[in-house]
Amino acid sequence: MSINVINPREQAYLAIESSAKKENVDYLENGKRVKDFLKIMREHRLFSHPVFDALRKGKFSKKALQELHLDYRLIVKQFTDIILITQFKR
């Protein structure tokens, strides 16, 4: 298996999905829950906040982005851990 360094999250998702048994009812239910959750997250007003537009347009200094990235990594790590626990909890 090759590793996609451009989008490792997608690569990990595909690896988990391909290793799960599709006929497993828990897998199907959890997969639906995750997809529903991601849809809700994408539609959340936070993602239409002006700060995201400013980020996309490069309006922050390199130092500010480095500090933001460190904070973001901590939050995302906790969030990802919770999602993974939820997916595999029986």
Secondary structure as the mmCIF struct_conf table of DSSP 4:
data_model
#
loop_
_struct_conf.conf_type_id
_struct_conf.id
_struct_conf.beg_label_comp_id
_struct_conf.beg_label_asym_id
_struct_conf.beg_label_seq_id
_struct_conf.end_label_comp_id
_struct_conf.end_label_asym_id
_struct_conf.end_label_seq_id
BEND BEND1 VAL A 5 ILE A 6
HELX_RH_AL_P HELX_RH_AL_P1 PRO A 8 SER A 19
BEND BEND2 ALA A 20 ALA A 20
TURN_TY1_P TURN_TY1_P1 LYS A 22 GLU A 23
HELX_RH_AL_P HELX_RH_AL_P2 VAL A 25 GLU A 43
BEND BEND3 HIS A 44 HIS A 44
HELX_RH_3T_P HELX_RH_3T_P1 ARG A 45 SER A 48
BEND BEND4 HIS A 49 HIS A 49
HELX_RH_AL_P HELX_RH_AL_P3 PRO A 50 ARG A 56
TURN_TY1_P TURN_TY1_P2 LYS A 57 GLY A 58
BEND BEND5 PHE A 60 PHE A 60
HELX_RH_AL_P HELX_RH_AL_P4 LYS A 62 PHE A 88
#
